[in-house]
Amino acid sequence: MTLRARVFAVALPVVGTVAAVGLWWLAVVAFEIQPYLVPTPLEVFRVFGEMPGDLFAEAQVTLWETLAGYGISVVAGVLIGALIAGSRTVERAVYPMLVALNAAPKVAIVPLLIVWFGFDSAPKIVMAVLFCFFPITLATAAGLRSTPADLVELTRSLDASRVQTFVKIRFPAAMPQVFVGLKVALPLAVVGAVVGELFAADAGLGYLISSSGGSGNTALAFACVALLSLMSIVLFYALVSLERVVLPWVRETTA
């Protein structure tokens, strides 16, 4: 990537963000929206200046719940996706339950999670798993099924075992598709953790949003949402960077 392309890659998101904040500020001033409905960006920034320790302490709680739920989903999703891709019997037995679980309204499950796990981090981690498990499983199964036929024929001609074929050919070939699922699921893990915090928590950014709504402190709620967005962006691009390190050949062999 040239220097000019790198400058544009950094500058364009910054310009877009500044423009969006400017439009937000202009709309609040032009339509005389009251602060208890929509605060100005200045009021939101003031929250970061007044209580940075509290905000970042709560953000650490949400980050831990997100990463724990996401990690569990990655391990379980890749494993079950591999089983589904490798066996029609497993697919027919498990896939309908996965679809049903994904289609279920997850917010309705929160009261049950509170009964089962209490008000600790466990319900939030489970919510994160429920939100992001299915995309990882689906992407893994789809990637493993899309192994190029000529590579499969090559392994057969070399008398490779099923394990050798999986480790050397099928799984590496499926990795680009797996990373698609990982990137789709990562923001969903943040959403799942926050949904759990909205209903069953005494800590976390979701808890702050819920409590600020009751007190009419919308500036605090907007600050929490901004921090959650920043968290999602950082995690997403960290995953993109990991993909480029693990799969450097993808960018060279695709348009």
C-alpha positions as CSV (number, residue, x, y, z in Angstrom):
1,M,0.0,0.0,0.0
2,T,1.4,3.4,-1.0
3,L,1.8,6.3,1.4
4,R,-1.1,8.2,-0.2
5,A,-3.4,5.1,0.2
6,R,-2.5,4.8,3.8
7,V,-3.2,8.5,4.5
8,F,-6.6,8.2,2.8
9,A,-7.3,5.0,4.8
10,V,-6.8,6.9,8.0
11,A,-8.1,10.3,7.0
12,L,-11.4,9.3,5.4
13,P,-12.8,7.6,8.5
14,V,-11.7,10.6,10.6
15,V,-13.4,13.0,8.2
16,G,-16.6,10.9,8.1
17,T,-16.7,10.8,11.9
18,V,-16.2,14.5,12.3
19,A,-18.8,15.2,9.7
20,A,-21.3,13.0,11.5
21,V,-20.6,14.7,14.8
22,G,-21.0,18.1,13.1
23,L,-24.4,17.1,11.6
24,W,-25.5,15.8,15.0
25,W,-24.5,19.1,16.7
26,L,-26.2,21.1,14.0
27,A,-29.4,19.2,14.2
28,V,-29.6,19.6,18.0
29,V,-29.0,23.4,17.7
30,A,-31.2,24.0,14.6
31,F,-34.2,22.1,16.0
32,E,-33.7,23.2,19.6
33,I,-33.7,19.7,20.9
34,Q,-33.7,19.6,24.7
35,P,-30.6,18.0,26.4
36,Y,-32.7,15.4,28.2
37,L,-33.7,14.1,24.8
38,V,-30.5,14.4,22.7
39,P,-27.4,16.0,24.2
40,T,-24.9,17.9,22.2
41,P,-21.5,16.3,21.4
42,L,-19.9,18.8,23.9
43,E,-22.1,17.6,26.7
44,V,-21.2,14.0,25.9
45,F,-17.5,14.9,25.8
46,R,-17.9,16.6,29.2
47,V,-19.0,13.3,30.6
48,F,-15.7,11.7,29.6
49,G,-13.9,14.5,31.4
50,E,-16.0,14.3,34.6
51,M,-16.0,10.6,35.1
52,P,-13.3,8.9,33.0
53,G,-12.4,6.4,35.8
54,D,-16.0,5.2,36.2
55,L,-16.6,4.8,32.5
56,F,-13.5,2.9,31.7
57,A,-13.9,0.7,34.8
58,E,-17.4,-0.3,33.5
59,A,-16.0,-0.7,30.0
60,Q,-13.5,-3.3,31.3
61,V,-16.4,-5.3,32.7
62,T,-18.2,-5.3,29.4
63,L,-15.0,-6.0,27.5
64,W,-14.3,-9.1,29.7
65,E,-17.8,-10.4,29.2
66,T,-17.6,-9.8,25.4
67,L,-14.2,-11.5,25.0
68,A,-15.2,-14.5,27.2
69,G,-18.4,-15.1,25.3
70,Y,-16.7,-14.6,22.0
71,G,-13.8,-17.0,22.9
72,I,-16.3,-19.7,23.9
73,S,-18.2,-19.2,20.7
74,V,-15.1,-19.4,18.5
75,V,-14.1,-22.8,20.1
76,A,-17.6,-24.3,20.1
77,G,-18.6,-22.8,16.7
78,V,-15.6,-24.0,14.8
79,L,-15.8,-27.5,16.4
80,I,-19.5,-27.9,15.7
81,G,-19.2,-26.4,12.3
82,A,-16.5,-29.0,11.5
83,L,-18.7,-31.8,12.7
84,I,-21.6,-30.5,10.6
85,A,-19.4,-30.3,7.5
86,G,-17.9,-33.7,8.0
87,S,-21.1,-35.7,8.6
88,R,-24.6,-35.5,7.1
89,T,-25.9,-37.4,10.1
90,V,-24.6,-34.7,12.5
91,E,-25.9,-32.0,10.2
92,R,-29.4,-33.4,10.1
93,A,-29.5,-34.0,13.9
94,V,-28.0,-30.7,15.0
95,Y,-28.7,-28.1,12.4
96,P,-32.5,-27.7,13.1
97,M,-31.8,-27.1,16.7
98,L,-29.1,-24.5,15.9
99,V,-31.5,-22.7,13.6
100,A,-34.2,-22.7,16.3
101,L,-31.8,-21.4,18.9
102,N,-30.7,-18.6,16.6
103,A,-34.3,-17.7,15.7
104,A,-35.4,-17.6,19.4
105,P,-35.9,-14.1,20.8
106,K,-32.8,-13.9,23.0
107,V,-34.0,-11.1,25.2
108,A,-36.7,-13.4,26.4
109,I,-34.1,-15.8,27.7
110,V,-32.5,-13.3,30.1
111,P,-34.9,-13.9,33.0
112,L,-34.1,-17.6,32.8
113,L,-30.4,-16.9,32.8
114,I,-30.8,-14.8,35.9
115,V,-32.5,-17.7,37.6
116,W,-29.9,-20.2,36.5
117,F,-26.7,-18.1,36.9
118,G,-27.6,-15.1,39.2
119,F,-26.4,-11.6,38.6
120,D,-22.7,-12.2,38.0
121,S,-20.9,-12.2,34.7
122,A,-22.2,-15.6,33.7
123,P,-25.6,-14.5,32.2
124,K,-23.9,-11.8,30.1
125,I,-21.3,-14.2,28.8
126,V,-24.0,-16.7,27.9
127,M,-25.9,-13.9,26.0
128,A,-22.7,-13.0,24.1
129,V,-22.4,-16.7,23.1
130,L,-26.1,-16.9,22.0
131,F,-25.6,-13.8,19.8
132,C,-22.4,-14.8,18.0
133,F,-22.3,-18.6,18.1
134,F,-24.4,-19.2,15.0
135,P,-22.5,-17.1,12.5
136,I,-19.2,-18.8,13.4
137,T,-20.7,-22.2,13.1
138,L,-22.4,-21.5,9.8
139,A,-19.3,-19.9,8.3
140,T,-17.1,-22.8,9.4
141,A,-19.4,-25.4,7.9
142,A,-19.7,-23.4,4.7
143,G,-16.0,-23.0,4.4
144,L,-15.2,-26.6,5.0
145,R,-17.7,-27.7,2.4
146,S,-16.2,-25.4,-0.3
147,T,-12.8,-27.1,-0.5
148,P,-11.7,-27.1,-4.1
149,A,-12.3,-30.5,-5.7
150,D,-8.9,-30.6,-7.3
151,L,-7.2,-30.4,-3.9
152,V,-9.4,-33.2,-2.5
153,E,-8.5,-35.4,-5.5
154,L,-4.8,-34.6,-5.0
155,T,-4.9,-35.7,-1.4
156,R,-6.7,-38.9,-2.4
157,S,-4.0,-39.6,-5.0
158,L,-1.4,-39.2,-2.3
159,D,-3.2,-41.6,0.0
160,A,-3.7,-38.9,2.7
161,S,-5.8,-39.8,5.7
162,R,-8.9,-37.9,6.6
163,V,-7.1,-36.1,9.4
164,Q,-4.2,-35.2,7.2
165,T,-6.6,-33.9,4.5
166,F,-8.5,-31.8,7.1
167,V,-5.3,-30.3,8.7
168,K,-3.4,-29.7,5.5
169,I,-6.1,-28.9,3.0
170,R,-9.7,-28.4,4.1
171,F,-9.2,-26.3,7.2
172,P,-6.6,-23.9,5.6
173,A,-8.9,-23.5,2.6
174,A,-11.8,-22.8,4.8
175,M,-10.0,-20.1,6.9
176,P,-11.1,-17.1,4.7
177,Q,-14.7,-18.1,5.2
178,V,-14.2,-18.8,8.9
179,F,-12.8,-15.3,9.3
180,V,-15.9,-13.9,7.6
181,G,-18.0,-15.5,10.4
182,L,-15.6,-14.3,13.1
183,K,-15.9,-10.7,11.8
184,V,-19.7,-10.9,11.7
185,A,-19.9,-12.4,15.1
186,L,-17.5,-10.0,17.0
187,P,-19.8,-7.0,17.1
188,L,-22.7,-9.3,18.0
189,A,-20.7,-10.5,21.0
190,V,-20.7,-6.8,22.2
191,V,-24.4,-6.6,21.6
192,G,-25.1,-9.8,23.6
193,A,-23.0,-8.7,26.6
194,V,-24.8,-5.3,26.7
195,V,-28.2,-6.8,26.3
196,G,-27.5,-9.0,29.4
197,E,-26.2,-6.0,31.3
198,L,-29.4,-4.0,30.5
199,F,-31.5,-6.5,32.4
200,A,-29.3,-8.3,34.9
201,A,-26.3,-6.4,36.1
202,D,-24.9,-4.1,38.6
203,A,-21.8,-3.2,36.5
204,G,-20.9,-2.7,32.9
205,L,-21.7,-0.1,30.2
206,G,-25.1,-1.6,29.7
207,Y,-25.9,-1.1,33.3
208,L,-24.8,2.5,33.1
209,I,-27.1,3.0,30.1
210,S,-30.1,1.5,31.9
211,S,-29.5,3.5,35.1
212,S,-28.9,6.8,33.1
213,G,-32.2,6.3,31.2
214,G,-34.0,6.2,34.5
215,S,-32.4,9.4,35.8
216,G,-32.7,11.3,32.5
217,N,-28.9,11.6,32.1
218,T,-28.9,11.0,28.3
219,A,-25.4,12.5,28.0
220,L,-24.1,9.6,30.1
221,A,-26.1,7.1,27.9
222,F,-24.6,8.6,24.7
223,A,-21.1,8.5,26.2
224,C,-21.6,4.8,27.0
225,V,-22.8,4.1,23.5
226,A,-19.8,6.0,22.0
227,L,-17.5,3.9,24.2
228,L,-19.2,0.7,23.1
229,S,-18.9,1.7,19.4
230,L,-15.2,2.5,19.9
231,M,-14.7,-0.9,21.6
232,S,-16.4,-2.7,18.7
233,I,-14.3,-0.8,16.2
234,V,-11.0,-1.6,17.9
235,L,-11.8,-5.3,18.4
236,F,-13.0,-5.6,14.8
237,Y,-9.9,-4.0,13.3
238,A,-7.7,-6.1,15.6
239,L,-9.3,-9.2,14.1
240,V,-8.8,-7.8,10.6
241,S,-5.1,-7.3,11.4
242,L,-4.9,-10.9,12.7
243,E,-6.5,-12.2,9.5
244,R,-3.9,-10.4,7.4
245,V,-1.1,-11.9,9.5
246,V,-2.6,-15.5,9.5
247,L,-3.8,-15.4,5.9
248,P,-1.4,-13.2,4.0
249,W,-2.0,-15.1,0.8
250,V,-5.7,-14.2,0.6
251,R,-5.1,-10.5,-0.4
252,E,-2.6,-11.7,-3.0
253,T,-4.8,-14.2,-4.6
254,T,-8.2,-12.4,-4.7
255,A,-9.3,-9.3,-6.5
